[in-house]
């Protein structure tokens, strides 16, 4: 018996001596990572299975650590995610390094997988072309599709996180009603008018306003909101125009209020103020299907090879929220266009945090703010790996872009609601 105990003690000593006492799995998020996007899916998978994940802000690109489990290790192997098995002493060294007051790092504990929803039509457009849907599917993060009916029925209380598909919340169908868009326009118009009638609204614009207001209530109650492309600027425009009519008769049967501009209420918006709306059905010149002068798509003169935006470096120990949302292995992100490409910084409220900008053009690409108990993020552009999206193109194949820094910003928002609430210091 004594010989057996001595053998076990000796074996345990050898395991410890050679660093084989596996305590944690580190998922690096620097250049050593083979698939950054699927790494977020692993973190979400761990949370879904009832375990916690430590998000190491600014440590090797914002790496993840979780306790060692053979199932987690196998999941990393199956999904092609790079990982390292660490002993207790190595984890302690990393945490000590991060906690050093002189370094810009911090640890955020992720505790519960958020319940995910994407606001997107189920017919009439191809929701698979939406960047958020693409990356959620690629990362194997589960979500539900919701649209106007679900929002108006109050179903958002089932979720913690909501993404807004590139929608037009003003009820103008993105002003795409001519040429190749004519048939699609008529189809979508008929469908949305039927839904508006079903819920007792005389116009689609009034129904969309009610949807936007319900989403605001979701956010105010503690929900997390991510909007991209026209889902961002048209959302605020609809809220500002709730006491007037900015919609042309081609879309709702009567002309816009000639005094609409003076009746805009910017106190209702999340991010933008002092903007001018475009009320025509299809304005002439370069303005195209523009909603307002929030978006600078039609006035910017930037060649594709010069189109980049820079992420701000926030203090991980003091500005925890923007630090989480900007975790990346690159700080300069290539630009990409959309119905709303970039936001005029002069139209952004002073309470909003700008997280990514092209300073030389006074345009913001990635912004964040609080609303009630909740948080929201607006991200300009349609697809981070397709510079100028064309609806006739096939969806982006993310297996060709597993290390996309532009898509990482989306996934930062996906994990953000899982963080243990931490009192802000600024």
N, C-alpha and C positions, 0 to 999 in steps of 0.2 A: 504493500500500500504506500509506504514511504517513497519507494522508487518511482511509483506512478505520479505522486504529487510533485516530486523533484523534476520529473520529465515535463509535466505540464507547466511548471514555473519556468523551466529553461526555455520551452517552446514560446511561451508568452514573452519572455525577455527578448528572444530572437526576433519575434514579430515587431516588437517596439523598436528594437535597435535598427532594424532595416526599414523603418517607416511604413510597415505594412498594416498598422492598426488603422483601418479605414474608418474614419469618423464622418467625413463629409464629401460631397461631390461639388466641385467648383465648375461652373460653366463659364469659361472666359468669353468676354465680349470685345476683345481687341482683335488684332489682325490674325491671331492664332485660331480664331473661330471659323470653321468651315461653313456653317450655316447660321448666320445671326438671326434670321427670321424664325426658323424652327426652334431656336433656343427659347424664344418667348413662349412657344407652344409647350415646351418641356416645363417651364416654370408654371404655366397655367395648369398643366396636367398634374403636377405635384400638389398644387393648391386644391384642385378638384378631388384629390385623393386624401384630403384632410391633413396634409402636412404644411409646414411653413417654409418660406423661402426668404433668405436675406438678400436684398438688392444692395450691392456694394457700389455706391455712387462714386463715379470717377476713378474707381479701381479697375484697371485693365478694360476700359471702355464701358463700365457699368455692368460688371459680372454678377452672376447669381451663385449663391451657395445654399445647399440644403443638406440635411443629414443623409448619410450613406444608406442606400437601400438597393439591393440587387435589382429590384424591379425598375428603379429609376435609371440605374446604369444601363440596363438592357434597353430601356426606352430611348436613351441617348444613342445607343448603337443602332437601333432600328431606324431612327429618324435622321441619322447622319450628323448628329450634333457633337461637336468636340467637347470633351470634359476631362477633368483631372480628379483623381481620388486623393484626398488629403488626410493626413493624420491630425490628431487633436492639436499637437504642438504647432504645426504649420498654420492651422486655422487661427490659433491664438496669436501667432506672429502677424498675420494679415490684419486681424481686428485691431491689434495694438498699433500697427502702422496707420490704419484708417482713423483711429481715435486720437492720434497725435494732433493737437490743436494747430500746429503749424502747416498741416497739409489740407488741401481742399478735397476732402473725402468724407463720406458718412455711410452709415448702415441704416437701411430702412427695412423693417420687417413686413413682409407680405403674408397675410393671414388667411384670407378667404377669397376664393375665386368669384369675381363679380358675375352677375347674371346679365347676359349680353343681348342686345337687340339692335337691329339695323332698320332704320326707317327707309323703306324702298318699295316702289310699286312691284307687284308680282306679275303684271302683264303690261304690254305697251312699250316697255323699254327693256334693255338687257341688263338686269341688276348685276349679272356676272362681270360687267365691265367696270363696276365700282371698285376703286382701289382697296377700300376697307374690306369688302367682301372677298376680294381676291386674296388678300394677305391673311385674313382669318381662316379661310379654307386651307391655304398653303401651310399655315402654322398649326392647323388642326385644332383650332379654338372654336368651340360650339357657340352658336348664336341663333336667334329667332328673327324672322322677317316680320316687321309690323308696318302698317301703312295707316291711312287716314281713319279707316273704320276702327282699328284697334286703339288708336290714340284717342279718338272721340268717345269710345266706350270706357276709357279709363284703364286700359290694360298696361300702361307704363308703370303702374305701381308694382308690377311683377319683376321689374328689372332694376339694375344698379347703373347700367351704362347704356348709352344710346348714341348711335352714329346717324347723321343725316346724310343720306344719299344726295347727289347733286340735283337737288329739287329747286323748283321755283315756288317759293311760299307767297308770292304776290298774286298768284292766280293768272299769270300771263303765259304759262306754258313755255317758259324760256324764250318767248317771242320767236319761236321757230315754227313758222306757219307757211313758208313758201317753198317752192321748188321740191327738192327731194324729201323735205320734211312735211309737206302738205298732208299726205295720207296719214302719217303718224300723228300729226297734230289733230286731225279730225277724230281719230280713234281715241286719243288720250282725252280730248275735250269732252267727248260723249261719255266716257267712263267716269270722269271726275264730276261732270254735271249730274250724273245719275246718283253718285254718292252724296253730293251736296243736297240734292232733293230728298234723298232717303233720310238725312239727318235734319231736314227742315231749314236749310240755308238757301237763300234766293240766288246766291252767286257762289261760284267756286272760290273767288277771292275771300269771301266772308268765311267759308269753310276752312280755307287754308290759314286764315288769321286765327280761328278757333284752335286749329291744330298747333300752331306756333305758340299760342297762349298756354295750351295744355303742356307743351314741352317745357315752357318756362316754369310752370308749376312743378313739373317733375324735377327740374334742376334746382329750384328753390327749396324743395323738400329734401335735398341731399343727393340728387342724381348727378351723374357725370355725362357730359355732352361733348361729342366731337363732330364738327361739321367741316366738310371740305367743299371746294369749288363754289358753285352758286348756292349750295345749302347754307353757306355762311352769310354772304351779304344779303341775299334775298330774304333770309330769316329776319334780320334786323330791319330791313326796309318794310316788310309787312307789319312788324310791330310798331314802327314809327308812323305808318299810314293808317292806323286803325280808326281814326276819326275822319277819314276823307276817302276819296276814290281816285286812285292813280292808274286805273286799268282802262285801256282803250276799248271802244265798242266792238271791235273785232273779236275780243275775248269775252266780254260780259254783256254786250247788247246796248250799252250806253257809253257816252264819252266820259273821259276823266273830269274831275272837278278842276275848273280853270284856276282855282285858288289852292290847289292841292299842296304846293310847295310850302306855303305859309301855314298850313295846318298840320305839318309833320310834327310829331311829338317825340323828340329825341330822348326824353327821360324814360321812355319805354324800352329802349334798345339795350343790348348787352355790351356791344363793342364800339359802335360807330355813332358819330354825331355830325351835324352841320353839313350833311351831304345833300346833293341836288338829285332829284329823281328824274328819269327820262320817261315821259308818259306816252309817247307815240307808239303805234302798233309795231312799226318796224322802221326806226329812225334812219334817215338817210346818212350817207357818208360813212366814216370809219366806225361810227358808234354801233352799228349792227344791232344785235339783240341786247344791248346794254340796258341794265336796270337803273344805274345811278353812276355817280363819279367816285364811289368807294373803290371799285375795281379799276385798275389802271391798264387793263389788257389792251385797249384800243389807243392808248396815248403813249405807251412806252416804246422806246426805240433801242432795244437791246438785242444784239445778235445772239443766236443760240450758244455759240462758243464762249460768250461773255456772261451768260445768264446763270448766276450762282447766288446763293444767299448764305450768310454766316450765322451760326448759332452763337448766342451769348454764352459766356462762361459765368455761371452763377455760383454763389458760395453754397456748397453742399451742406454745410453745417448751419447756415443761416437761412438760405432761400431753398428749402427742401423741395417744394412743389415744382418750381421751374427747373430745378436740377434734375428731378426725376424725368420730366418731360423732354429734356434735351440730352439725355444719355445717348452717346454715340461713339463710334470708333473714328468718325471724321467730323470736323467742325465746319467745313465748307461743303454745302450741299448743292448739287446741280439743280437748276430751276426746271420747271415744267409748267405748261400752260393749261388753261381750262376756261369754262364760261366765266369764272372769276379766278384770275391768275395771281394777283398781288393786290394788297390793300394800301391805299394812299395813307401814309402815316399822319397826315394833317387831319384826317377824318376819324382818327382813333381816339377814344376817350382817355383822359389822363390816368384813370384807374386801371387801365389795361396793361398787362405785362407783355412787351414785345420780346419774343424769344428767338426769332430769326428774321433777318432783314438784309436788304441790299441797300446799304446806307447811301451810296452815291446816287441812287434814284429815289430816295425817300419813300421806299416801299417796304412794307412788312409782309412776310410770307407765313408766319407762324406766331400766333398770339394766344393769350390765355387770360382768364379772369374768373372771379367768383360771382355767384348769384345766389343770394339767400344762403342756404346751407350747402349748396352744390358748387360745382366747378364746370367751366366750359373751355374748349379749345377750338379755334378756327385755324384752318390750314388751307392756304390758297393752292389752286391747281387741281388737275384731274387725276393724273397718274404719275408718280415719281420716276417711273422708268419708261415713260412714253412722252417725249417732249411736247408733241402737238397731237393730241388724241383725235382719231377719226372713227366715228361709229361703225364704219364698214370694216375696220380692222379686227382681227381676232383679239381676244383678251390677252393681256401680258402674261407670259409664262414665267412665273417667279422662280422656277427651278433654274432659270438662266440668270437670276439676280438674287441669289441667296444671301448676299452681303450688302444689300441696298441700304445706304444710310437714310435715304428719303422715306423708305417704307418703315425703317426702324422708328421714326418719329410717330407713326400711326400706332405701332405696337407699344410704345411707351405709354400712350394714353389708355391702351387696353389693360395694362397691368396696374396703372396708377390707382384705380379704385380699391385694389386689394391691399393697399398700404395701411398699416396701423396709423390711426390719426395722430398727428404730431403737431403740437402748438407751434405756429409760425413765430419767428423772432423779428420779422420785419413786416 
